[in-house]
């Protein structure tokens, strides 16, 4: 239930706070006083599109907050958990919007986006404005109304159909993996076998590319390597070169060893160096003797590297990736080689699935037709109480064949529309072809009356649903509001005295000019005496008129008696 609405800097409202009660809350006032501003504020805090034109002139931002009392029963706690928002039985929603187009939304103090906000508020509030007339003219939306009337059995069948469609999707993907028809599979198999043979002929080894690159580096620099080895060998091995000189130095120090330990230590160290130099010299000489340049080997290395580069362009960024690709296509080739049997199995599974999908769709259609017949009957009865005595209202479903369910969605295969006739002798026709504004208002009220007990929504917002209604019908509309308000909260904007009289709480919307020359909208919660004055105004009576006052009192008494009888 919506307990409190706080508005700041929205249109002509500088600051306002409304505390709503249970039952029927009615906003009334002169045309242009600002009733629509309050509805716009409610829509804004519920997640409607923001527009900087709603910001009060001269201000930088507007803000609206709403306080709801909610129950732990139902799906709200799970929804809050899914959205990562803390759940509390008192729900506070606040939203700001600035002139630069930026804003912010918080739910119980935690930031959320518009999409998250709408998911929350759609479970709390049902808003009926003039635009909802157009909503009901859409056949897709008419089907949603029927689905709501069908309830849990249809929801279970939808879940069953969704699982069948998921199975169908997987089977079709498997069939596509087989490569289509026999000719397409044959072409695909030829390609795969060619690729497998090409990779197998290469006989790749892990790490081979690195080894070949290292060998190519040596072969491409063979002349430099041979020259360097020759020069190093000469520096080490020639007469008077490093090894010879180190040997002479070692002998000189050994002769001094008997004169002191430090000379012996130096002789030992130089002996180690000399021995290492001799070993190095021998290794250099061996490398120089063994090193050869083979032009054929160089060509083979380059050719092998070219082959690996070519395979990398086709099958992977490295040898491991190429091998992995080969294993993958080998599995596909194996599948294609034996695909006739597999394709037959998948086709049989698809046929079985199609039969189940068709059965699920037809069961959904049957559920919808039964629900629609009962629902339309109830709405038709409501319309007759709303002074459309000859009203006829029904749902028309298109027929479909099994083949049509190949394109079915999780919503089934149904296409339907509501048909309506307001007058005797007139044929039933789709709503958009026959219904007037006043008839649409009464139809919407009849539908709301029927669906109000079938959902968990606790608050209904009505924006001038009484448009085009007058006379005795107004009394019946007021009674319908009271019927819904017996179990739900209603916030309604109305110009009808009968609806204002039926209200449990009345708010008067007016505007005045301030001393600064600005126009502001004011909102007042009416006392019983003030409510009586508003009724006199709506009934067209003059202020102070005893007859008008008596009529207003009689209307209030009638409404109070009706509510007492319904809520006893």
MARTORMI-830992 format. One record per residue: residue in three letters; x, y, z of N, C-alpha, C in turn. Coordinates in steps of 0.05 Angstrom, whole numbers, plus 5000, padded with zeros to 4 digits. Each point is the difference from the previous one (the first is absolute). Layout:
ALAXYZXYZXYZ;...
END
This chain:
UNK501749765000498350245000501750255000;UNK499250204984501450254999499250175025;UNK501950055018499450145024500450304998;UNK502350074987500750294999501350074974;UNK499450234990501350114976501050285006;UNK502650044995501250265004501050114974;UNK499250254993500650124975501550265004;UNK502250044985501550255002500750104972;UNK499250254995500850144975499149854975;UNK497549905000498849884976497950184989;UNK500450114976498150194987499350225019;UNK497550035007499150225018500249945029;UNK500949765007500249915028502850065010;UNK500250175020502550065012500749785020;UNK498249955019500449805020497249895008;UNK499749745000497449895008500449725010;UNK498349925018500149745012497149895003;UNK499549764989497449885002500249745016;UNK498249965019499949755015497449864992;UNK500349784986497649854990499149805021;UNK497449934998498949815018499349744984;UNK499149805015499049764987497450084984;UNK499249824983497550054986500350204977;UNK497950164997499850184977501050285007;UNK502150094987501150285003499450154974;UNK498650225002499150144976501250295000;UNK501250074977501050274996498150154981;UNK499050235009498250154984500850305000;UNK498850154983500650294999499350114972;UNK500350264997499450124975501949914978;UNK499050004976501749934977502550194999;UNK502449884997502450164999501250065027;UNK498849905021501150065027502649855006;UNK500449784987502549855004499749715008;UNK497649894995499549725007501949824984;UNK500350064975501849844983502950015009;UNK500750225013502850025010500549795021;UNK498049955017500449805021500249724987;UNK498349954980500249744986502749984986;UNK501050224988502649994987502249955021;UNK499750115024502049955021500049715008;UNK497649885003499849725007501349834978;UNK499350064975501249854978503150024999;UNK500950245006502950065001501449825020;UNK498949995025501349855021499749704996;UNK498049924982499749724994501849914977;UNK501350194986501949924979499450104973;UNK498050194997499450114974502350174989;UNK500050044974502250164988500050285011;UNK502350105007500350275012500350214978;UNK499050245005500250214981500650265016;UNK501950154990500850245015497850215001;UNK498049974983497850195000498349985025;UNK500349775015498549975024501250155024;UNK502550104997501350155021498850285002;UNK499450075024498850265005501750234989;UNK498850204988501450224988501850145020;UNK502550044993501950135018501549825018;UNK499449735000501449815017501849834983;UNK502049875013501949844986499349705000;UNK498349925019499349715001497349975014;UNK498849774994497549925013500549745014;UNK498349945020500449755015497249905009;UNK499749744999497649875010500749755016;UNK498849975022500449755016497349885007;UNK500049745002497549855007500749795021;UNK498249985019500349795021497749804997;UNK500749754998498149784997500249825025;UNK497849895008500049785019499649744983;UNK501849815004499949754984500049765019;UNK499349774989499949765016502249814991;UNK500949835018502149804993498949784983;UNK497449965000498849794983500250094971;UNK499949814982500150064971502949994991;UNK500450124976502549984987501950235005;UNK499250205015501750245004502749935013;UNK500149855022502649945012502049874981;UNK499049814984501749874980501050204979;UNK498250184991500750204981502250185011;UNK499650095025502050185012502749865003;UNK499949745007502549855002501449984973;UNK498449954979501249984973501350264992;UNK498750235007501150264993502150105019;UNK500549865022502150085018499150245018;UNK497450025005499050225016498849895026;UNK500650135022499049905026497050035002;UNK498749795009497150005003499150095027;UNK497950175001498950095026497050034995;UNK498549965021497150034998499150294995;UNK501850195005499550284991502050064978;UNK498950044976501750044976500050304994;UNK502450114998500350294994501450024972;UNK498650134982501150054973500450304997;UNK502350094992500550294995501450034973;UNK499250214986501150054973500350294996;UNK502350084989500650284993500650024971;UNK499650244989500650054972500950294997;UNK502350044987501150274998499650114972;UNK500350264998499650144975502149914979;UNK502349915008502049904981499549724990;UNK497849895009499249734991501049775017;UNK501550065021501049805018498049975023;UNK500349775014498249965023501049765016;UNK498349915018500749785017497549875012;UNK500249745004497849845011501049835023;UNK498550015022500849825023497549855010;UNK500549755006497949845012501149905027;UNK498650085021501049945028502950095003;UNK500650234988502650125003502249904982;UNK499349794984502049884982499550094971;UNK502150084986499650094972499149784981;UNK498150064983499149814979499650154974;UNK499849864978499450134975497049994994;UNK499350134977497150024994498849724995;UNK501549834986498949734995499449855025;UNK501850015019499649875026497650125015;UNK499850274999497850135013497349914989;UNK499849984973497549924988499349725007;UNK501949825003499549735008498849995028;UNK500950175017499050015027497250115001;UNK499750244988497450145002497849874984;UNK500749854979497949864985498649785017;UNK501449925021498849805018498550135023;UNK500150275001498750155022497550164990;UNK500350114976498050204992499149944971;UNK497450034995498949984974498950284993;UNK501150124979499250274992498249994976;UNK497650115003498350024976499650304993;UNK501250074977499650274990498749994974;UNK499850234987498750014974501549824980;UNK502649985003501649844981499349705002;UNK498949925022499449715003497749924981;UNK498450194992498049944980501349894975;UNK502250124992501549914977501449745005;UNK500849965025501349745008498149774994;UNK497450035007498149794998499249954971;UNK500550204982499449964972501949814986;UNK502349955012502049824989499249715005;UNK499949844979499249725004502049855018;UNK502550064998502049875017499450065030;UNK499250245006499350075027497449875009;UNK498249974981497549865007500549715008;UNK502049884986500749725007501249995028;UNK501550215008501150015027497850015021;UNK497850154994497850015018498749735004;UNK499749854978498949735001501849825016;UNK502650034996502049835014499850055030;UNK499650255007499750075029497649865012;UNK497849994984497649865009500449705001;UNK501649894983500549714999501749915025;UNK501650175010501549955025502149784999;UNK500349865023502249815004500049774980;UNK497749884993500149774981501450084973;UNK499350244991501350094975502950055004;UNK500750125023502950065005501649745001;UNK498849795011501449745001500449894972;UNK497950034983500249904972502050174984;UNK500250255006502150174987502849905007;UNK500449935025502649905008500649744986;UNK498049824997500449754986500750064971;UNK498650194987500650064972502750124998;UNK500950175018502650124999502249785000;UNK499649805017501949785001500149844973;UNK497649964989499949864974501350164978;UNK499750265000501250174980503150015004;UNK500949995025502949995004501149744989;UNK498549785004500949744989500050014970;UNK498050124988499950034971502450154989;UNK500750225014502350164992502649835000;UNK500449855020502449835002500049794977;UNK497849884995499849804979500650124973;UNK498950244995500650134975502950084997;UNK501250085022502950064999501649764994;UNK499349775011501349754994499749934971;UNK497650044989499649934972501650194982;UNK500150265007501750184984502949925001;UNK500949895023502849915003500749774981;UNK497949854992500449784981500550104971;UNK499550254995500750124974497750014981;UNK497649995008497750034982499349744986;UNK499450024974499249764985502449834993;UNK499549774986502249824994502250124983;UNK499250164980502050134982501750195016;UNK498850165017501550195016501849865019;UNK499149785012501749855019502449884985;UNK499549904974502249894985502150214994;UNK499150244992502050214995501550085025;UNK498750015022501350075025502049785007;UNK499349754997501749785007502550004982;UNK499850064974502350024983501950225010;UNK498950225008501750225010501549915025;UNK498649885018501249915026502249794995;UNK499549814982501949794994502550124987;UNK499750204983502350134988501750145021;UNK498650145019501550155021501449805018;UNK498749785007501349805018502549894986;UNK499749934974502349894985502350204998;UNK499350254996502150214998501550035026;UNK498650005022501350025026501649755006;UNK498949774994501549755005502549984984;UNK500050084975502449994983502250175012;UNK499350225013502050175011501549875024;UNK498749815013501349855023501350205019;UNK498550185010501050215018500849895027;UNK502150125012500949935027499850255017;UNK499249965025499950225018502850125005;UNK500350254996502650135004501750014975;UNK499049874978501649984976500550274987;UNK498150185001500350264987502350155013;UNK500249995026502150145015502749884992;UNK500249734998502549874993500950094972;UNK498150004981500650074973500950304998;UNK498750175015500850285000502850045010;UNK500849845021502750025011502149894979;UNK499249784986501949894980500350194977;UNK497850134992500150194977501850245008;UNK499950085025501850225008502949934997;UNK500749755007502849914997500849984971;UNK498349884984500749964972500250264984;UNK498350195007500150264986502450175008;UNK501349925022502450155009502549815000;UNK500049814983502249805000502750124995;UNK500250194981502650124994501250155024;UNK498350155014500950145024500949815022;UNK498449785003500749815020502749864995;UNK500449924974502649864994502350195003;UNK499750264992502250195003500650055029;UNK497950025016500350055029501449775014;UNK499349754992501249765012503049994993;UNK500650064975502849994991501750215015;UNK498950245002501550215014500449925030;UNK497849905012500349925029502049785003;UNK500049814982501949785002502950104997;UNK500450194982502750114997500950155025;UNK498350165011500650155025500749825023;UNK498849765000500449825022502349814995;UNK500349894976501849784995502650064986;UNK500350224985502550064986502350045020;UNK502549984989502350055016500050285010;UNK500450035026500050275013497250105005;UNK498049824995497250095006499249935028;UNK497550025007499149995028500849755014;UNK499649774989500649755014503049985005;UNK501750084980502949985003500950195022;UNK499050255000500850205020499149925028;UNK497649895003499149915026501849785011;UNK500949824982501849785009502650115010;UNK501150204986502550115009499750145027;UNK497950145003499650145026499749805022;UNK498649774995499649805020502749885009;UNK501849954981502649885006501750205017;UNK499850254994501650205015499050015029;UNK497549995004498950015028500749755015;UNK500049764987500749765014502850005010;UNK501850134985502850025009500250185025;UNK498150185004500150175024498549885024;UNK498749784996498349895021501549935025;UNK502649934997501549925024500850245018;UNK499550244989500850245015497650115016;UNK497849904997497750115016497349884991;UNK498249985019497449884995498350164980;UNK500550275000498350174983500849944971;UNK502649934995500749944972498949744991;UNK499949815019498849744994497050024993;UNK498650175016497250044996499450124973;UNK501650204992499750134974500649804977;UNK502049825005500749804980497749814996;UNK498749925022497749824998497650134985;UNK499550255006497850144987500550024970;UNK502550084993500750034972499949734986;UNK500649785014499949744988497149944992;UNK498150075018497149954994499250164976;UNK500850264998499350164977501249894974;UNK502549915002501449894976498649744990;UNK499249835020498649764992497350064987;UNK498650205011497450084989500450114972;UNK502150174996500650114974500749794980;UNK501549805008500649784982497549854992;UNK498149965019497649864994498250164980;UNK499950265005498550184982501349994972;UNK502650025000501450004974499449754984;UNK499949775014499449754987497149994990;UNK498250115016497250014992499650174976;UNK501450234999499750194977501249864975;UNK502249865003501249864977498149794990;UNK498749855018498249794992497650124985;UNK498950225011497750134987500850094972;UNK502450124998500950104974500449774980;UNK501049775010500549774982497349884992;UNK498050005018497549864995498050174984;UNK500350275002498050174988500149994970;UNK497649954989499850004970497550144993;UNK499950114976497650134990498949844977;UNK497449915004498749834979497750174988;UNK500350084976498050164987497349854998;UNK500149744996497649844998498450015027;UNK501649975022498750015026498750275005;UNK501350224992498950265003497350034985;UNK500049894976497550014984497849835013;UNK500749775011498049835014498950145024;UNK501750135016499150145024498150234992;UNK500750154980498350224991497349904990;UNK500149784985497649884989498249905022;UNK501249885020498449905023498750225015;UNK501450225004498950235014497750124983;UNK500450014974497850104982497549835003;UNK500449745001497749825003498550055027;UNK501550035021498850065026498550265000;UNK501350214987498650264998497449974985;UNK500049854979497649964984497849865016;UNK500749805015498149865017498950185022;UNK501750175011499150185021497950204989;UNK500450094976498050184988497349874998;UNK500049744995497449864996498849895025;UNK501749895019498949835020500650085029;UNK501850205004500550075028502550175002;UNK500450125024502250195003502649865007;UNK499949745005502449845006499649714996;UNK502149845003499849714995497949875018;UNK500050085025498049885019497150064990;UNK499650254992497350074990499249854975;UNK502149964982499449854975499349715007;UNK501449885019499549725008497249985013;UNK499350205016497450005013497850034979;UNK500550174980498050034979499649744985;UNK502249864995499949744986498349805015;UNK500350005027498449815016497050074999;UNK499550275000497250094999498649924974;UNK501450054977498749944974499949704995;UNK501949855013499949714997497449895013;UNK499250125023497549925013497650074982;UNK500150244988497850084982499949814976;UNK502349944989500149824977498949735007;UNK500749905024499049745009496950015002;UNK499050235011497150035002498750004973;UNK501250154981498850024973500249734986;UNK502149855005500349744987497749815008;UNK499050045025497949835010497450155005;UNK499750234985497950185006497249914991;UNK499949824981497349924990498449885023;UNK501349835016498649885023499450215021;UNK502050185005499550215020497950204991;UNK500050074974498050184989497249885003;UNK499849744996497449875003499050015028;UNK501949965019499250025029499150285007;UNK501450204990499350285006497350074988;UNK499649914975497450064986497749875015;UNK500449765010497949865015499550155026;UNK502250105013499650155025498650264995;UNK500550134977498750254993497049954995;UNK499449784987497249944995498549955026;UNK501249865018498849955026499750265016;UNK502050174998499950265014497850174988;UNK499750004973498050164986497249925010;UNK499649745003497449905010499450115028;UNK502150005017499750105027499550305000;UNK501450154983499650294998497150064992;UNK499149854980497250044990498049945022;UNK500549785015498249935022500050215021;UNK502450115007500150215020498650254991;UNK500450074975498650244989497049975000;UNK499149774992497049965000498949995028;UNK501649905019499050005028499950295010;UNK502050164993500050295007497650144988;UNK499449934975497750124987497449925015;UNK499849755007497649915014499750155027;UNK502250025015499950155025499250294996;UNK501250124979499350284995497150044992;UNK499049824983497250024992498149985023;UNK500649805018498249975024500250255017;UNK502550095005500350245017498750254987;UNK500450024973498950234986496950005001;UNK498849774997497149985000498950095027;UNK501249905022499150075026500550305006;UNK502550094992500750285005498250194985;UNK499649944974498450184984497150005010;UNK499149775010497349995011499750195024;UNK502149995017499950185024500250294992;UNK501750064981500350284990497450094988;UNK498749834984497550064987497950075022;UNK499949855021498150065022500750275013;UNK502550055004500850265011499250234982;UNK500349964973499350214981497050065002;UNK498449795004497150055002499350165025;UNK501449955022499650165024500950294995;UNK501950044981501050264994498350134978;UNK497549924998498150124981500749964971;UNK501449784993500149914972498449755000;UNK497450035000498149775005500349784979;UNK500550084976500149804978502949924993;UNK501750045019502949954995500549704994;UNK501649954980501049744995503050024998;UNK501449825013502950015001501149725000;UNK501849944981501149734998502850004989;UNK501349775000502749974989499949824975;UNK501250094979500149844975502949904996;UNK500349744996502649884997500349914971;UNK502450054988500649904974500649705001;UNK499249854980500749724998502849974990;UNK501349785007502749944989500449704997;UNK501849924983500749724995502649935014;UNK500649744999502549915013502450144988;UNK499950044974502350134987500550285011;UNK497950135008500350285010501650015026;UNK499949785015501550005026503049984996;UNK500949964975502950014995501150275006;UNK498350205000500850285006499150095027;UNK499049825016498950075027502250105018;UNK499350195017501850105021499149895027;UNK501350085021499349915026497150095008;UNK499050194985497250095005498049834985;UNK500949804985498249834986499650094971;UNK497849914987499550064972497550174996;UNK498950095022497450144999500250284990;UNK498050074984499450284993497050045006;UNK499450205016497250055007499550295002;UNK497450065002499250285003497350015015;UNK499650225015497450045012498150124980;UNK497549905000497950114983497950135018;UNK498850224991498150155017497750114983;UNK497749995012497750134989498550145022;UNK499450254997498650155021497050014997;UNK499149954975497250034995498749764987;UNK497549965006498549774989500050024969;UNK500349774987499950004971502650074986;UNK502050095016502650064989501849765001;UNK501649944979501849775001502350055018;UNK501149785010502550025016502350084982;UNK501650205009502350094984502350045019;UNK502550014989502450065017499750275013;UNK501250035024499650245016500650264985;UNK502250004985500850254987498150104979;UNK498149824991498250084979497350095010;UNK499449945025497250065009499850165025;UNK502050015017499750105027500450305002;UNK498350145015500350295005501650055025;UNK500650255005501650075024498649925025;UNK497450075003498549935024499749715003;UNK499649854978499749715001502749885009;UNK502250114989502649895007500650045030;UNK499250235011500450055028498649795017;UNK497549954992498449805016501149724996;UNK500949944975501249744995502549965017;UNK501750205002502449985016499349965029;UNK498050145010499249975028498949725005;UNK498449904981499049735002502249805002;UNK502150044983502249815000501650025026;UNK500550255009501550035025498449875023;UNK497450035000498449885021500449705001;UNK500249884976500349714999502849905006;UNK502050154993502849905004501250095027;UNK498650185014501250115025500549785020;UNK498449795001500449795019501949784991;UNK501050024976501749794988502950065000;UNK500950235012502850065001500850115027;UNK502650035004501050085026500350315002;UNK499350144979500350295000498150125021;UNK501050185016498550115022498950274995;UNK501050144980499150284995499350044971;UNK497750124995499150074972499950304998;UNK501150104978499950294995498250044975;UNK497950165003498250064978500150304994;UNK500750064975500050284991497650054982;UNK497950115013497650094985498849774984;UNK499849765013498749784986497050054996;UNK499050215014497150074997499550184976;UNK502050044983499650174976497749894983;UNK498250184992497849934983497749875015;UNK500150005026497949875016498450215015;UNK497449975002498350195015497549865008;UNK498250155014497449895007500249765018;UNK498149814996499849775017502449824998;UNK501450014977502449834997502150095020;UNK500250255007502050105019499649875027;UNK497649955008499449875026501149714999;UNK499649864978500949734998503049994999;UNK501350194986502950014999501150045028;UNK498850185015500950055028499749755016;UNK497949844996499749755015502149804992;UNK500850004975502149824991502650075013;UNK500550265002502450095014500049905029;UNK497750025013499849915027500449705002;UNK499049854981500449715000502949934999;UNK501550134981502949954998501450095025;UNK499250235011501450125023499549845026;UNK498049814999499649845024502449825005;UNK501549934979502449835004502650124990;UNK499850234986502350134988500050295007;UNK502350134999500150295002499650124972;UNK498450224999499750144974500750295005;UNK501550114981500550294999498950094973;UNK498050175000498650074975499650304998;UNK500350104975499350274993497249994988;UNK498250175010497349994990498750285000;UNK498050034982498350244999497249935008;UNK499449755007497349925006499450025030;UNK497750125006499350035028499549735013;UNK498949814985499549735011502549865009;UNK502250034985502549875007501350155024;UNK499950265000501050165022498549935026;UNK497449974998498449935023500749725011;UNK500849814982500649735008502849985013;UNK501650214998502849985009500249965030;UNK502249865008500749975028501850235008;UNK501450124981501750245006499850184975;UNK499650265005499750194978502250215001;UNK501150054976502150214998499050214980;UNK500150255008499250214982502550134988;UNK500150014973502350124986499250274991;UNK501450215007499350274992502650154994;UNK499750234988502450164995499450295007;UNK502150145008499850285007502550154992;UNK499750275000502350164993501350125025;UNK502649975002501450105024500550304997;UNK501050115022500750295001502250064980;UNK501749804994502250054981499049984971;UNK497449954996498949984973500349724988;UNK500649805015500349734990497449845006;UNK499449814982497749835004501049745012;UNK498649915021500849755014497549835003;UNK500549745000497949805005500149925029;UNK497649995012499849925028498249765002;UNK500649825020498649755004499050005029;UNK497449955003498850005027498449745004;UNK500549885023498449775008497450115012;UNK497749934989497550125008498849875025;UNK498950175017498449905022497249934989;UNK498449865016497349944991498450254991;UNK500450225014498550254993501150114974;UNK502750004997501250104975499349824976;UNK499849745005499249814979497250074991;UNK498250065018497350084993500050244982;UNK501750195006500250244983501049934972;UNK501949824997500949914974497849864985;UNK498449845014497849874987498050204989;UNK499550215015498150214991501150124974;UNK502650054999501250124976499749824976;UNK500649745005499849804978497249964990;UNK498050035018497249984993498950254987;UNK501750204998499150254987498450185018;UNK499949955026498450175018501650255008;UNK498550215007501250245009500849985029;UNK502250135008500850005028497850115018;UNK499449865021497950085018497249904992;UNK499849864978497549904991499149765018;UNK497750035013499049795018499349754984;UNK498950044976499249774984502549844991;UNK502150154991502449874992501349855023;UNK500050135023501249885024498549745007;UNK497450014999498449765006500649774980;UNK500250084974500649804980502749875005;UNK502050175008502749905006499949815024;UNK498550075020499849835024498749744993;UNK497950014984498649754992501949824984;UNK501550124982501949844984502149875018;UNK501150155019502049895019498849785016;UNK497550035009498749795016499649754984;UNK499150034975499749774983502649844996;UNK502150154995502649874996501049875025;UNK499650135023500949885025498449745005;UNK497550004994498349765004501049774981;UNK500650074975500949804982502649885009;UNK501950165009502649905009499749825025;UNK498250095017499549845024498949734993;UNK498249994980498849744992502149824987;UNK501850114986502049854985502349905018;UNK500550165021502449945017499249885027;UNK497549945003499049885025501249725003;
END
